[in-house]
Amino acid sequence: MGGKKLKIEELISAILLFIMASIAFINVLSRKILHLSFAFTEEVTVHFFVWVTVLGIAIAFEKGAHLGVVTVYDKLPKTLKKIAAFISASLSTLLFLIVNYYAFREIYMDLTIFHMESEALRIPEWMYIIGIPIFSVFIFKNIYRGLKIELKKIEGEEAE
């Protein structure tokens, strides 16, 4: 086939999106044909949507597709571009460390104190939340990959 190799985060995103679309489609059919709605569909699709968002953030980090102040960045000298790239990667890492801290805190509280369950399926809430720190591994990996790509690009500019 010779095409671009599919990354695991892209594959997981595609599978989750397929499941979400299938569940929503089946729910629409059941409402129109059987006049009955499945209560669990919203619960599952909302939580999967959060997981797909986390995976999408990871994919965007590697591709350099996040919003940035490129007008200012492009005018910086090479040394300042490198510093800005490191600062950006560091702040991004810090942000997702904070997100993961609160996710783990919520999981801990759900497991030990609250024992919360989802409304429709009665699944422990921590099982939905655990996707955030698990899929954040891809974010951290791709922040580093994106930084490496950016630094190589800056080095390439220096060679010109």
Order of alpha helices (4+ residues) and beta strands (2+ residues): alpha-alpha-alpha-alpha-alpha-alpha
